[in-house]
Amino acid sequence: MNREVLQSYLPLFLDAFLLTVRIGWFGIALSFLIGFVCAFIRYFKIPVLSAIVKCYVELFRNTPLLVQLFFLYYGLPVIGIRIPAEVCGVIGLGLLGGSYMTESFRSGLEAIPYIQTESALSLGMTKTGIFLHVVLPQAISISVPAIVANVIFLLKETSVFSAISLMDLMFTAKDLIGLYYNTTESLVLLVLFYIVMLLPVSFAGSYFEKKVRFKMFGD
């Protein structure tokens, strides 16, 4: 392994890392928003919208992110809609993540026994107050492990952004390998930067899960 090659490649991988992280976290933020709204719709079984959300979840959970990005970046221009590559990455990741977050939030909401709602109603609480102060906090606590797993999954899915010409980590590694054939150095930096991106999230998620479990169960 050539140390000089590693040093010369480092700035390129750092730029790619910052791009990957920026698009990844914007996409994850969008997935949280979509997931919460869609879970709310499905939990309250809002007519028509509930069926639309169910179709959306099934569609995006059963198609690869790569196919969705191809549709956004290469398919939409055919009908005159052109979206910048970075925006396509955010939208694609947000829509894919939103379908998973929807199910995570929904499973948390539906895990709360209905007797708690009935008890709160008997105490004079409004339905809105019950949802915000009784159901929602517990549902989020229950959903934490699935949410953390989804976040890690979505960050790993950023590896396909290179398919729409984004200079992400994978694109940079493949480009440098193709140009200079320094395969080992490129792959080492690729792995290291993905570890730097994912490991803190994994540790933070584990810590947060333990804190939430302690507050709920005291163990």
C-alpha positions in Angstrom: 0.0 0.0 0.0 1.4 3.4 -1.1 1.2 6.0 1.6 1.7 8.9 -0.9 -1.2 7.7 -2.9 -3.4 7.6 0.2 -2.4 11.1 1.1 -3.1 12.4 -2.5 -6.5 10.7 -2.6 -7.6 11.8 0.9 -8.9 15.3 -0.1 -10.9 13.8 -2.9 -12.5 11.2 -0.6 -13.1 13.9 2.0 -15.1 16.0 -0.5 -17.0 12.9 -1.5 -17.7 12.1 2.1 -19.1 15.5 2.8 -21.4 15.3 -0.2 -22.6 11.8 0.7 -23.3 12.8 4.3 -25.1 16.0 3.2 -27.4 14.2 0.8 -27.9 11.3 3.1 -29.0 13.3 6.1 -31.3 15.5 4.1 -32.9 12.4 2.7 -33.2 10.9 6.2 -34.8 14.1 7.4 -37.3 13.9 4.5 -38.0 10.2 5.3 -38.8 11.1 8.9 -41.3 13.7 7.8 -43.0 11.4 5.2 -43.0 8.5 7.6 -44.6 10.4 10.4 -47.4 11.9 8.2 -48.1 8.6 6.5 -48.1 6.6 9.8 -50.6 9.2 11.2 -52.8 8.7 8.2 -52.7 4.9 8.4 -53.1 4.9 12.2 -56.3 6.9 12.0 -57.5 5.1 8.9 -58.3 8.3 7.0 -60.4 7.3 4.0 -58.8 7.2 0.5 -55.5 8.7 1.9 -54.9 5.5 3.9 -55.2 3.4 0.7 -52.8 5.7 -1.1 -50.3 5.5 1.7 -50.5 1.7 1.7 -49.8 1.6 -2.1 -46.9 4.0 -1.6 -45.4 1.9 1.1 -45.7 -1.3 -0.9 -44.3 0.3 -4.1 -41.2 1.9 -2.5 -40.4 -1.0 -0.1 -40.4 -3.4 -3.0 -38.3 -1.5 -5.5 -34.5 -0.8 -5.2 -33.3 2.7 -4.6 -31.3 2.4 -7.8 -34.4 2.0 -9.9 -36.1 4.9 -8.2 -33.1 7.2 -8.8 -33.0 6.1 -12.5 -36.7 7.0 -12.8 -36.2 10.5 -11.2 -32.9 11.4 -12.9 -33.3 9.7 -16.4 -37.0 9.1 -16.7 -38.6 12.4 -15.7 -36.6 14.4 -18.3 -38.5 12.5 -21.0 -41.7 14.3 -19.9 -39.9 17.6 -19.4 -39.1 17.4 -15.7 -35.5 17.9 -14.9 -34.2 17.6 -11.3 -30.6 18.2 -10.2 -28.7 15.1 -9.3 -28.4 16.1 -5.6 -32.1 16.8 -5.3 -32.8 13.4 -6.9 -30.7 11.8 -4.3 -32.5 13.5 -1.5 -35.9 12.8 -2.9 -35.1 9.1 -3.8 -33.6 8.4 -0.4 -36.5 10.3 1.4 -39.2 8.3 -0.5 -37.5 5.0 0.1 -36.8 5.8 3.8 -40.3 7.2 4.2 -41.9 3.9 3.3 -39.8 2.1 6.0 -40.3 4.9 8.6 -44.0 4.7 8.0 -44.1 1.1 9.1 -41.8 1.7 12.0 -43.9 4.6 13.4 -47.2 2.7 12.6 -46.1 -0.4 14.5 -45.2 1.8 17.5 -48.5 3.5 17.5 -50.5 0.3 17.2 -48.4 -1.3 20.0 -50.0 1.0 22.6 -53.0 -0.8 24.3 -56.3 0.9 23.5 -57.2 0.7 27.2 -54.8 3.6 27.8 -56.9 5.7 25.5 -60.1 4.7 27.2 -58.6 5.5 30.6 -57.4 8.9 29.4 -60.9 9.6 28.0 -62.5 8.7 31.3 -60.2 11.3 32.9 -61.5 14.0 30.6 -58.6 14.3 28.2 -59.3 15.2 24.6 -58.5 12.9 21.7 -55.8 15.3 20.5 -54.3 15.5 24.0 -54.3 11.7 24.4 -52.5 11.3 21.1 -49.9 13.9 21.8 -49.2 13.2 25.5 -50.1 9.5 25.9 -49.8 7.6 22.7 -47.1 9.4 20.7 -44.3 9.5 23.3 -44.7 5.7 24.0 -44.9 4.9 20.3 -41.7 6.8 19.5 -40.0 5.0 22.3 -41.1 1.6 21.0 -40.1 2.6 17.4 -36.5 3.7 18.3 -34.7 0.4 17.5 -36.5 0.2 14.1 -35.8 3.8 13.4 -32.1 3.5 14.2 -31.9 0.4 11.9 -33.6 2.4 9.1 -31.2 5.3 9.5 -28.1 3.0 9.2 -29.8 1.2 6.2 -30.4 4.5 4.4 -26.9 5.8 5.0 -25.5 2.6 3.4 -27.9 3.0 0.5 -26.1 6.2 -0.4 -23.6 4.0 -2.2 -25.8 3.9 -5.3 -25.8 7.7 -5.8 -22.9 7.2 -8.2 -25.4 5.8 -10.7 -26.7 9.4 -11.3 -23.3 10.9 -11.6 -23.0 12.2 -8.1 -19.4 12.4 -6.9 -20.1 10.4 -3.8 -17.7 8.0 -2.0 -18.4 5.1 -4.4 -18.1 7.2 -7.5 -14.8 8.6 -6.3 -13.4 5.1 -5.6 -14.5 3.7 -8.9 -13.2 6.7 -10.8 -9.8 6.6 -9.2 -9.5 2.8 -9.7 -10.4 3.2 -13.3 -7.9 6.0 -13.9 -4.9 5.0 -11.9 -5.5 1.3 -10.9 -4.6 2.0 -7.3 -7.3 -0.4 -6.2 -6.1 -1.2 -2.7 -5.6 2.4 -1.6 -9.0 3.4 -3.1 -10.9 0.6 -1.4 -9.2 1.2 2.0 -10.2 4.8 2.0 -13.7 3.9 0.8 -14.1 1.5 3.7 -12.6 3.9 6.3 -14.9 6.7 5.3 -18.0 4.5 5.4 -17.0 3.4 8.9 -16.5 7.0 9.9 -20.0 7.8 8.6 -21.8 4.8 10.1 -20.1 3.9 13.3 -21.1 7.0 15.3 -24.7 6.5 14.2 -24.6 2.9 15.4 -23.1 3.9 18.8 -25.4 6.8 19.2 -28.4 4.6 18.3 -27.4 1.9 20.8 -27.0 4.5 23.5 -30.3 6.1 22.8 -32.1 2.8 22.7 -30.7 2.0 26.2 -31.8 5.3 27.6 -35.3 4.9 26.2 -35.6 1.4 27.5 -34.4 2.5 30.9 -37.0 5.2 31.1 -39.7 2.8 30.0 -38.9 -0.3 31.9 -36.2 0.8 34.5 -33.8 -2.0 33.6 
